[in-house]
Amino acid sequence: MAERSELHEGMVVWTHRGEKLGHVVEVTDQGFIVEKGLLVWRKDYAVSLDDVREIVADEVYLSHGPDSLLSGPREIARPPRRTTH
């Protein structure tokens, strides 16, 4: 399991198969939020610290992929980002 202090926004997150899942956009008490995609196709995933296999050079490697039904990451609904003009 990873420590919360090892995580920060902007880290690249990889699945257990070496596929890029996205980037850390928020670190929470229980884990972190990963953003995948852009604009209309964007999805956010809640990932538990228990789901992290290892952290190497600012990259997070998970124990599984987003399609896992029994464990995270779990897709979540988040409010749209506010843009400033």
N, C-alpha and C positions, 0 to 999 in steps of 0.2 A: 504494500500500500504506500502511496505517495503522501508526503506531508504537504499541507496547505501552503506552507511557506516556500515550497519549491515551485509553485505555480504563479504565473502572471499573465496579464493580457497580452495577446499577440503570439503566444506560443503555437506552433503547428501541432495538430493532433492527428495521429495515424491509427488506423484500425489494426487488428491482429494480423491481417493479411498484407500489411504494408500499403494500404490505400489511404490517401489523404482524406480525412474526414472534414477538417476545417481548421479554424483558429479559436483559441480561447478568447472570449469577449468579456467574461466576468468570472471572478473567483468568489465562491460563496462559502458559508460555514461547512456545508456538507460535501462540497465538490466544486464543480465549475460548469460554465455554460460554453458550449461549442457552437459557433456559427458556421453553417455550411451553405455555400451558394451566395448569390447576389440578388438583390431587389425582389422580384416576383418569385423567384425559385428558392429564396432563402428559407432555411429551416434551422431551428435552434435545438440543441440537445442538452439535457441535463445529465451530467456525468458524475458519478460518485467517485470519491478518492479510492475506494476499493476496486474500481474498474481499471485503475492504472497499473500496467505491468512494469513500466520503467520510464524515467525521464532522463534523456541524454541530450546535452547541448541545446537546450531550449526547445526540445521537441518531446511531446508526450506520446507514449505508445500504450495503446489500450489492450486489454486481455481479450477483446472480442470486437465485433463490428456493430453498426447501427441497426442491423436487421435482427439482432438477438431478441427473442421474446421473453426470456426468463431473467435477463439482467440488462443493465443500461448499455449504451446511452438511451435515454428515453426522450422522444421528441416532445417539445413543449411549445405552448403558444405564448408568444411574447408580444408586447405592444410594439407597433412600428416605431422605428427610430425617428426622432424629431430632427428636422433639418433646419438650419438657420440660413437666412438670406442676407 
